[in-house]
């Protein structure tokens, strides 16, 4: 017979396990409250509704498709359209379902990798292995466009560095080969991803078949409405 004390202990252990999953996911506290229910849908364009439905379908069918060839969620295009919100909603649902999840924000994450590299190549390899092997990886703002702020090219868009491209391929190729579920958001279009690195771009587009949405047009930027 299970008494109330045993029930309370089990509940406490489950809460602690969930807390540790959230902490290890690297999802910031602000994003931990992000849900599908909090996504703004009123008066949004049709493509935004399509993106919402695709992300929701991916999350709901995660266990069904997680070992399939097309098991990536890929949301591309216009900034401010809700791509990060939706990938975070998926991530939070998976963590609550006890799926080991890792969040990687491209700009901050690449800078962190460079800092880790200064501590030694083995430390960086451990970080890469973590990203390669985690049950569910969310890569936010892949190859985010940045602007040169000094020198003769000041004001011009900067291309991703060789380091960014190398690490993205290293992680995503492993996940591609091992059919590991992955969610990617990026302001880049499919054509731009291929132009940056054909090997990485083609893998993303292939695995994203079924849950790939491209949002184009400034009218889809919710922040400007």
Backbone as CSV, one residue per row, in Angstrom:
resi,resn,N_x,N_y,N_z,CA_x,CA_y,CA_z,C_x,C_y,C_z
1,UNK,0.840,-1.201,0.000,0.000,0.000,0.000,0.874,1.250,0.000
2,UNK,0.582,2.195,-0.863,1.362,3.427,-0.970,0.727,4.485,-0.075
3,UNK,1.506,4.993,0.912,0.950,6.006,1.794,1.194,7.398,1.227
4,UNK,0.603,8.419,1.884,0.703,9.792,1.386,2.134,10.295,1.395
5,UNK,2.936,9.828,2.349,4.342,10.271,2.409,5.109,9.784,1.186
6,UNK,4.848,8.544,0.781,5.500,7.991,-0.409,5.096,8.768,-1.653
7,UNK,3.820,9.106,-1.739,3.323,9.885,-2.882,4.025,11.233,-2.949
8,UNK,4.150,11.894,-1.777,4.798,13.207,-1.743,6.257,13.110,-2.155
9,UNK,6.944,12.049,-1.718,8.348,11.846,-2.084,8.484,11.651,-3.597
10,UNK,7.577,10.867,-4.171,7.609,10.638,-5.622,7.365,11.943,-6.380
11,UNK,6.401,12.728,-5.893,6.110,14.003,-6.541,7.300,14.945,-6.459
12,UNK,7.959,14.971,-5.295,9.138,15.831,-5.121,10.266,15.417,-6.051
13,UNK,10.469,14.105,-6.183,11.522,13.612,-7.077,11.238,13.976,-8.522
14,UNK,9.967,13.862,-8.913,9.591,14.209,-10.281,9.795,15.698,-10.555
15,UNK,9.417,16.538,-9.578,9.619,17.983,-9.739,11.102,18.319,-9.838
16,UNK,11.918,17.644,-9.011,13.355,17.879,-9.036,13.953,17.431,-10.367
17,UNK,13.493,16.293,-10.870,13.964,15.788,-12.165,13.613,16.766,-13.276
18,UNK,12.385,17.284,-13.230,11.947,18.239,-14.245,12.759,19.525,-14.152
19,UNK,13.010,19.986,-12.938,13.812,21.191,-12.737,15.211,21.014,-13.319
20,UNK,15.802,19.854,-13.093,17.142,19.582,-13.626,17.136,19.519,-15.150
21,UNK,16.063,18.973,-15.722,15.956,18.933,-17.180,15.905,20.342,-17.760
22,UNK,15.137,21.212,-17.126,15.067,22.599,-17.592,16.422,23.284,-17.444
23,UNK,17.094,23.064,-16.323,18.393,23.703,-16.109,19.433,23.226,-17.120
24,UNK,19.443,21.939,-17.401,20.420,21.399,-18.346,20.101,21.763,-19.788
25,UNK,18.853,22.168,-20.048,18.448,22.508,-21.411,19.043,23.828,-21.898
26,UNK,19.505,24.673,-20.954,20.038,26.017,-21.268,18.943,26.983,-21.722
27,UNK,17.687,26.602,-21.555,16.588,27.513,-21.873,16.489,28.552,-20.766
28,UNK,16.488,29.816,-21.128,16.453,30.888,-20.137,15.092,30.918,-19.439
29,UNK,15.047,31.429,-18.206,13.769,31.486,-17.475,12.657,32.176,-18.264
30,UNK,12.995,33.221,-19.018,11.978,33.946,-19.789,11.313,33.048,-20.826
31,UNK,12.082,32.120,-21.391,11.548,31.239,-22.427,10.831,30.013,-21.860
32,UNK,11.020,29.721,-20.567,10.418,28.515,-19.994,8.892,28.604,-19.922
33,UNK,8.371,29.810,-20.007,6.917,29.993,-19.964,6.302,30.054,-21.355
34,UNK,7.124,29.890,-22.398,6.636,29.987,-23.772,5.836,28.741,-24.139
35,UNK,4.619,28.958,-24.620,3.740,27.844,-24.975,3.051,28.118,-26.308
36,UNK,2.395,27.104,-26.837,1.589,27.300,-28.037,0.397,28.200,-27.727
37,UNK,-0.133,28.073,-26.524,-1.303,28.861,-26.147,-0.993,30.353,-26.089
38,UNK,0.270,30.710,-25.820,0.627,32.128,-25.711,1.064,32.744,-27.041
39,UNK,1.004,31.966,-28.111,1.401,32.473,-29.429,0.268,33.313,-30.020
40,UNK,0.579,34.535,-30.438,-0.447,35.444,-30.985,-0.888,34.980,-32.369
41,UNK,-2.177,34.744,-32.530,-2.702,34.237,-33.794,-3.728,35.173,-34.442
42,UNK,-4.296,36.079,-33.661,-5.368,36.948,-34.164,-4.846,37.884,-35.244
43,UNK,-5.531,37.899,-36.380,-5.206,38.772,-37.509,-3.804,38.538,-38.079
44,UNK,-3.245,37.353,-37.870,-1.936,37.044,-38.448,-2.127,36.461,-39.849
45,UNK,-1.148,36.661,-40.747,-1.241,36.130,-42.121,-1.328,34.606,-42.151
46,UNK,-1.780,34.087,-43.275,-1.982,32.642,-43.429,-0.698,31.853,-43.207
47,UNK,0.446,32.406,-43.655,1.705,31.669,-43.513,2.071,31.480,-42.042
48,UNK,1.680,32.433,-41.197,1.960,32.304,-39.762,1.101,31.193,-39.163
49,UNK,-0.147,31.109,-39.618,-1.006,30.012,-39.172,-0.432,28.671,-39.627
50,UNK,0.110,28.631,-40.830,0.723,27.399,-41.334,1.937,27.011,-40.495
51,UNK,2.735,28.006,-40.115,3.916,27.741,-39.302,3.499,27.211,-37.929
52,UNK,2.486,27.827,-37.348,1.976,27.374,-36.047,1.500,25.917,-36.137
53,UNK,0.719,25.607,-37.160,0.179,24.250,-37.317,1.297,23.228,-37.515
54,UNK,2.327,23.621,-38.263,3.442,22.713,-38.511,4.195,22.409,-37.216
55,UNK,4.476,23.455,-36.426,5.183,23.263,-35.158,4.348,22.447,-34.179
56,UNK,3.058,22.737,-34.113,2.172,22.003,-33.212,2.084,20.541,-33.609
57,UNK,1.957,20.277,-34.901,1.908,18.906,-35.394,3.205,18.168,-35.068
58,UNK,4.326,18.860,-35.236,5.624,18.253,-34.933,5.690,17.850,-33.468
59,UNK,5.264,18.749,-32.591,5.319,18.467,-31.164,4.391,17.319,-30.785
60,UNK,3.174,17.348,-31.301,2.189,16.324,-30.950,2.580,14.949,-31.481
61,UNK,3.262,14.915,-32.631,3.629,13.631,-33.248,5.095,13.267,-33.004
62,UNK,5.724,13.935,-32.071,7.160,13.769,-31.840,7.551,12.301,-31.654
63,UNK,6.861,11.592,-30.780,7.218,10.196,-30.520,6.999,9.309,-31.742
64,UNK,6.026,9.686,-32.556,5.716,8.917,-33.768,6.795,9.088,-34.838
65,UNK,7.342,10.306,-34.966,8.258,10.596,-36.079,9.721,10.736,-35.666
66,UNK,10.025,10.620,-34.379,11.378,10.948,-33.914,12.475,10.067,-34.512
67,UNK,12.115,8.902,-35.016,13.108,8.021,-35.639,12.999,7.998,-37.158
68,UNK,12.136,8.846,-37.718,11.956,8.895,-39.168,13.069,9.688,-39.846
69,UNK,13.129,9.585,-41.165,14.124,10.342,-41.933,13.825,11.833,-41.954
70,UNK,12.559,12.192,-41.861,12.174,13.605,-41.896,11.665,14.019,-40.518
71,UNK,12.586,14.074,-39.551,12.187,14.319,-38.160,12.726,15.644,-37.613
72,UNK,12.958,16.611,-38.507,13.404,17.934,-38.071,12.286,18.947,-38.299
73,UNK,12.212,19.908,-37.394,11.339,21.066,-37.562,12.218,22.223,-38.014
74,UNK,11.896,22.826,-39.163,12.737,23.884,-39.732,11.861,25.090,-40.063
75,UNK,12.095,26.194,-39.343,11.334,27.428,-39.543,12.294,28.517,-39.992
76,UNK,12.066,29.042,-41.202,13.025,29.960,-41.823,12.368,31.280,-42.216
77,UNK,13.213,32.316,-42.324,12.754,33.558,-42.926,12.600,34.732,-41.984
78,UNK,11.574,35.515,-42.235,11.366,36.837,-41.650,11.569,36.880,-40.126
79,UNK,12.432,37.789,-39.642,12.568,37.959,-38.189,11.265,38.492,-37.599
80,UNK,11.025,38.155,-36.350,9.824,38.649,-35.688,8.548,37.932,-36.070
81,UNK,8.667,36.826,-36.784,7.461,36.109,-37.224,7.009,35.052,-36.220
82,UNK,7.829,34.779,-35.213,7.441,33.817,-34.184,8.168,32.491,-34.245
83,UNK,9.238,32.420,-35.020,9.968,31.158,-35.179,10.539,30.671,-33.847
84,UNK,11.196,31.571,-33.116,11.783,31.186,-31.834,10.693,30.792,-30.842
85,UNK,9.616,31.553,-30.801,8.513,31.244,-29.883,8.039,29.808,-30.109
86,UNK,7.839,29.433,-31.355,7.290,28.113,-31.643,8.280,26.992,-31.352
87,UNK,9.558,27.200,-31.665,10.536,26.151,-31.333,10.682,26.022,-29.820
88,UNK,10.555,27.141,-29.093,10.598,27.083,-27.633,9.364,26.384,-27.067
89,UNK,8.229,26.593,-27.686,7.008,25.907,-27.247,7.172,24.393,-27.385
90,UNK,7.764,23.972,-28.505,8.041,22.544,-28.698,9.016,22.056,-27.633
91,UNK,10.103,22.804,-27.425,11.116,22.406,-26.449,10.521,22.247,-25.056
92,UNK,9.711,23.206,-24.645,9.111,23.140,-23.310,8.180,21.951,-23.167
93,UNK,7.426,21.652,-24.217,6.555,20.475,-24.163,7.379,19.200,-24.041
94,UNK,8.474,19.128,-24.780,9.284,17.913,-24.735,9.947,17.737,-23.360
95,UNK,10.415,18.836,-22.776,11.016,18.737,-21.444,9.978,18.256,-20.434
96,UNK,8.767,18.792,-20.522,7.707,18.354,-19.626,7.342,16.898,-19.841
97,UNK,7.684,16.366,-21.018,7.475,14.944,-21.311,8.732,14.135,-21.018
98,UNK,9.703,14.777,-20.348,10.955,14.156,-19.896,11.894,13.798,-21.056
99,UNK,11.819,14.567,-22.141,12.761,14.397,-23.253,13.972,15.282,-22.973
100,UNK,15.152,14.703,-22.969,16.379,15.466,-22.730,16.584,16.443,-23.894
101,UNK,16.554,17.729,-23.594,16.537,18.786,-24.609,17.664,19.777,-24.362
102,UNK,18.235,20.306,-25.444,19.280,21.321,-25.326,18.959,22.481,-26.266
103,UNK,19.021,23.703,-25.727,18.780,24.920,-26.497,20.112,25.586,-26.814
104,UNK,20.306,25.950,-28.087,21.546,26.598,-28.522,21.188,27.836,-29.319
105,UNK,21.458,29.018,-28.744,21.242,30.272,-29.455,22.504,30.580,-30.242
106,UNK,22.381,30.750,-31.555,23.541,30.750,-32.439,24.623,31.759,-32.052
107,UNK,24.283,33.032,-31.942,25.308,34.058,-31.693,25.973,33.843,-30.337
108,UNK,25.160,33.717,-29.295,25.718,33.518,-27.957,26.444,32.178,-27.859
109,UNK,25.865,31.166,-28.488,26.456,29.840,-28.430,27.798,29.757,-29.125
110,UNK,27.918,30.379,-30.296,29.200,30.373,-31.014,30.256,31.126,-30.210
111,UNK,29.871,32.254,-29.609,30.814,32.993,-28.763,31.250,32.154,-27.565
112,UNK,30.306,31.410,-27.000,30.650,30.523,-25.883,31.623,29.441,-26.338
113,UNK,31.400,28.901,-27.541,32.313,27.887,-28.076,33.728,28.432,-28.208
114,UNK,33.838,29.675,-28.668,35.165,30.290,-28.812,35.839,30.450,-27.452
115,UNK,35.049,30.820,-26.448,35.598,30.932,-25.089,36.037,29.570,-24.565
116,UNK,35.215,28.551,-24.837,35.551,27.191,-24.397,36.835,26.724,-25.065
117,UNK,37.005,27.070,-26.343,38.192,26.657,-27.089,39.464,27.199,-26.443
118,UNK,39.358,28.394,-25.865,40.533,28.965,-25.194,40.955,28.137,-23.979
119,UNK,39.981,27.402,-23.436,40.281,26.550,-22.289,40.852,25.194,-22.720
120,UNK,40.795,24.930,-24.026,41.349,23.683,-24.536,40.431,23.006,-25.525
121,UNK,41.019,22.319,-26.487,40.229,21.678,-27.543,39.339,20.564,-27.001
122,UNK,39.774,19.880,-25.952,38.970,18.793,-25.406,37.678,19.327,-24.811
123,UNK,37.731,20.500,-24.190,36.521,21.114,-23.631,35.522,21.426,-24.739
124,UNK,36.022,21.921,-25.880,35.141,22.209,-27.006,34.560,20.929,-27.578
125,UNK,35.370,19.887,-27.650,34.874,18.610,-28.166,33.734,18.080,-27.295
126,UNK,33.837,18.285,-25.984,32.775,17.845,-25.080,31.482,18.604,-25.349
127,UNK,31.604,19.912,-25.603,30.425,20.722,-25.924,29.796,20.249,-27.223
128,UNK,30.605,20.001,-28.223,30.106,19.528,-29.516,29.431,18.168,-29.356
129,UNK,30.043,17.286,-28.589,29.450,15.958,-28.364,28.085,16.069,-27.692
130,UNK,27.985,16.973,-26.734,26.701,17.184,-26.068,25.624,17.587,-27.074
131,UNK,25.965,18.512,-27.970,25.021,18.968,-28.979,24.717,17.875,-30.001
132,UNK,25.702,17.087,-30.322,25.508,16.011,-31.288,24.564,14.939,-30.757
133,UNK,24.693,14.619,-29.485,24.069,13.411,-28.963,22.814,13.630,-28.132
134,UNK,22.516,14.878,-27.757,21.329,15.117,-26.940,20.077,14.615,-27.656
135,UNK,19.108,14.190,-26.897,17.909,13.576,-27.482,17.184,14.535,-28.430
136,UNK,17.073,15.805,-28.040,16.401,16.799,-28.880,17.171,18.109,-28.802
137,UNK,17.631,18.596,-29.954,18.400,19.838,-30.028,17.565,20.935,-30.679
138,UNK,17.567,22.105,-30.058,16.930,23.288,-30.648,18.025,24.300,-30.964
139,UNK,18.243,24.568,-32.257,19.265,25.534,-32.700,18.526,26.783,-33.162
140,UNK,18.661,27.842,-32.394,17.917,29.071,-32.642,18.769,30.085,-33.400
141,UNK,18.186,30.689,-34.451,18.850,31.742,-35.237,20.136,31.260,-35.903
142,UNK,20.086,30.090,-36.498,21.246,29.548,-37.207,21.760,30.543,-38.246
143,UNK,23.070,30.776,-38.234,23.726,31.712,-39.168,23.043,33.080,-39.183
144,UNK,22.697,33.565,-37.995,22.007,34.859,-37.909,22.811,35.946,-38.606
145,UNK,22.187,36.718,-39.510,22.898,37.801,-40.207,23.331,38.884,-39.208
146,UNK,24.567,39.303,-39.321,25.090,40.388,-38.496,25.729,41.435,-39.406
147,UNK,25.910,42.627,-38.862,26.433,43.743,-39.638,27.842,44.104,-39.168
148,UNK,28.735,44.337,-40.125,30.096,44.778,-39.802,30.022,46.171,-39.185
149,UNK,30.669,46.336,-38.042,30.567,47.630,-37.350,31.866,48.423,-37.334
150,UNK,32.826,47.994,-38.133,34.073,48.751,-38.192,34.802,48.466,-39.517
151,UNK,35.816,49.299,-39.806,36.624,49.107,-41.010,35.932,49.542,-42.279
152,UNK,36.534,49.196,-43.406,36.016,49.627,-44.704,34.680,48.980,-45.058
153,UNK,34.372,47.864,-44.432,33.114,47.170,-44.714,32.023,47.489,-43.690
154,UNK,32.215,48.526,-42.897,31.245,48.899,-41.876,29.856,49.107,-42.494
155,UNK,28.853,48.504,-41.873,27.485,48.622,-42.363,27.070,47.514,-43.313
156,UNK,28.033,46.713,-43.777,27.715,45.627,-44.700,27.432,44.334,-43.930
157,UNK,26.577,43.467,-44.483,26.311,42.176,-43.834,27.582,41.327,-43.775
158,UNK,27.797,40.697,-42.638,28.944,39.803,-42.495,28.525,38.375,-42.829
159,UNK,29.389,37.679,-43.530,29.137,36.274,-43.807,29.506,35.447,-42.580
160,UNK,28.856,34.301,-42.383,29.260,33.432,-41.280,30.737,33.067,-41.392
161,UNK,31.401,32.950,-40.273,32.826,32.614,-40.277,33.025,31.133,-40.572
162,UNK,34.254,30.790,-40.921,34.591,29.386,-41.164,34.340,28.557,-39.911
163,UNK,34.582,29.147,-38.742,34.367,28.448,-37.471,32.882,28.124,-37.294
164,UNK,32.009,29.086,-37.557,30.560,28.867,-37.451,30.115,27.740,-38.372
165,UNK,30.554,27.816,-39.614,30.144,26.824,-40.612,30.655,25.439,-40.240
166,UNK,31.904,25.382,-39.781,32.503,24.099,-39.405,31.743,23.444,-38.253
167,UNK,31.443,24.231,-37.215,30.777,23.660,-36.041,29.318,23.293,-36.347
168,UNK,28.660,24.104,-37.155,27.291,23.782,-37.539,27.257,22.453,-38.293
169,UNK,28.171,22.275,-39.236,28.214,21.022,-39.990,28.552,19.849,-39.076
170,UNK,29.522,20.054,-38.192,29.966,18.985,-37.298,28.797,18.464,-36.449
171,UNK,28.013,19.372,-35.925,26.883,18.980,-35.079,25.728,18.436,-35.916
172,UNK,25.317,19.196,-36.924,24.114,18.838,-37.675,24.323,17.613,-38.559
173,UNK,25.525,17.412,-39.063,25.785,16.216,-39.853,25.671,14.959,-38.991
174,UNK,26.178,15.032,-37.767,26.057,13.892,-36.846,24.588,13.567,-36.601
175,UNK,23.801,14.611,-36.347,22.384,14.398,-36.072,21.654,13.924,-37.327
176,UNK,22.062,14.405,-38.473,21.512,13.965,-39.756,21.764,12.468,-39.961
177,UNK,22.995,12.053,-39.729,23.373,10.661,-39.964,22.717,9.715,-38.962
178,UNK,22.470,10.213,-37.747,21.926,9.363,-36.689,20.433,9.568,-36.449
179,UNK,19.770,10.278,-37.365,18.324,10.481,-37.315,17.863,11.014,-35.962
180,UNK,18.560,12.025,-35.451,18.206,12.597,-34.163,17.324,13.832,-34.364
181,UNK,16.181,13.894,-33.704,15.253,15.018,-33.902,15.868,16.349,-33.521
182,UNK,15.618,17.345,-34.368,16.252,18.654,-34.239,15.271,19.725,-34.693
183,UNK,15.265,20.851,-33.996,14.472,22.006,-34.420,15.420,23.147,-34.747
184,UNK,15.231,23.770,-35.904,16.097,24.863,-36.340,15.245,26.061,-36.723
185,UNK,15.626,27.230,-36.204,15.042,28.478,-36.690,16.166,29.310,-37.274
186,UNK,15.859,30.065,-38.320,16.878,30.901,-38.956,16.203,31.979,-39.790
187,UNK,16.831,33.157,-39.825,16.343,34.216,-40.709,16.749,33.958,-42.153
188,UNK,17.596,32.995,-42.367,18.045,32.652,-43.719,16.954,31.907,-44.486
189,UNK,16.921,32.118,-45.792,16.030,31.360,-46.660,16.732,30.069,-47.081
190,UNK,16.002,29.115,-47.653,16.678,27.902,-48.135,17.831,28.206,-49.090
191,UNK,17.615,29.153,-50.008,18.668,29.517,-50.963,19.895,30.067,-50.240
192,UNK,19.682,30.870,-49.209,20.806,31.438,-48.468,21.551,30.360,-47.693
193,UNK,20.834,29.411,-47.114,21.494,28.329,-46.391,22.392,27.516,-47.322
194,UNK,21.874,27.220,-48.511,22.671,26.483,-49.490,23.891,27.305,-49.908
195,UNK,23.698,28.620,-50.062,24.804,29.489,-50.453,25.884,29.581,-49.401
196,UNK,25.503,29.532,-48.127,26.492,29.584,-47.039,27.292,28.297,-46.995
197,UNK,26.591,27.170,-47.023,27.277,25.869,-47.036,26.316,24.825,-47.591
198,UNK,26.618,24.353,-48.763,25.721,23.418,-49.448,25.522,22.143,-48.644
199,UNK,26.579,21.653,-48.015,26.477,20.399,-47.274,25.527,20.533,-46.089
200,UNK,25.682,21.591,-45.313,24.811,21.802,-44.161,23.392,22.145,-44.604
201,UNK,23.273,23.077,-45.540,21.955,23.513,-46.005,21.128,22.385,-46.575
202,UNK,21.741,21.541,-47.398,20.993,20.447,-48.030,20.520,19.430,-46.991
203,UNK,21.318,19.194,-45.961,20.913,18.268,-44.903,19.718,18.815,-44.118
204,UNK,19.746,20.106,-43.823,18.640,20.734,-43.098,17.351,20.629,-43.904
205,UNK,17.429,20.950,-45.183,16.231,20.939,-46.021,15.694,19.532,-46.220
206,UNK,16.581,18.560,-46.302,16.132,17.178,-46.479,15.424,16.659,-45.240
207,UNK,16.049,16.836,-44.077,15.444,16.333,-42.841,14.185,17.117,-42.460
208,UNK,14.069,18.354,-42.955,12.922,19.179,-42.604,11.682,18.917,-43.441
209,UNK,11.787,18.074,-44.452,10.624,17.794,-45.289,9.465,17.304,-44.431
210,UNK,8.344,17.964,-44.575,7.179,17.613,-43.763,6.897,18.645,-42.690
211,UNK,7.972,19.278,-42.172,7.791,20.312,-41.141,8.748,21.467,-41.413
212,UNK,8.743,21.939,-42.639,9.576,23.066,-43.047,8.667,24.197,-43.532
213,UNK,8.831,25.372,-42.938,8.027,26.536,-43.327,8.971,27.716,-43.554
214,UNK,8.767,28.418,-44.672,9.556,29.606,-45.005,8.636,30.812,-44.982
215,UNK,8.958,31.783,-44.146,8.146,32.994,-44.007,8.892,34.155,-44.658
216,UNK,8.264,34.769,-45.644,8.894,35.894,-46.339,7.954,37.095,-46.347
217,UNK,8.526,38.293,-46.199,7.726,39.509,-46.240,7.671,40.204,-44.898
218,UNK,7.966,41.512,-44.900,8.023,42.276,-43.653,6.666,42.353,-42.961
219,UNK,5.591,42.120,-43.704,4.250,42.138,-43.099,4.056,41.010,-42.099
220,UNK,4.970,40.029,-42.111,4.903,38.909,-41.166,5.723,39.143,-39.898
221,UNK,6.351,40.330,-39.815,7.149,40.658,-38.627,6.227,41.227,-37.563
222,UNK,5.900,40.416,-36.570,4.939,40.812,-35.546,5.424,42.008,-34.728
223,UNK,6.754,42.126,-34.575,7.310,43.215,-33.782,7.051,44.575,-34.408
224,UNK,6.817,44.611,-35.724,6.613,45.879,-36.420,5.142,46.228,-36.604
225,UNK,4.271,45.299,-36.198,2.833,45.558,-36.364,2.352,46.481,-35.241
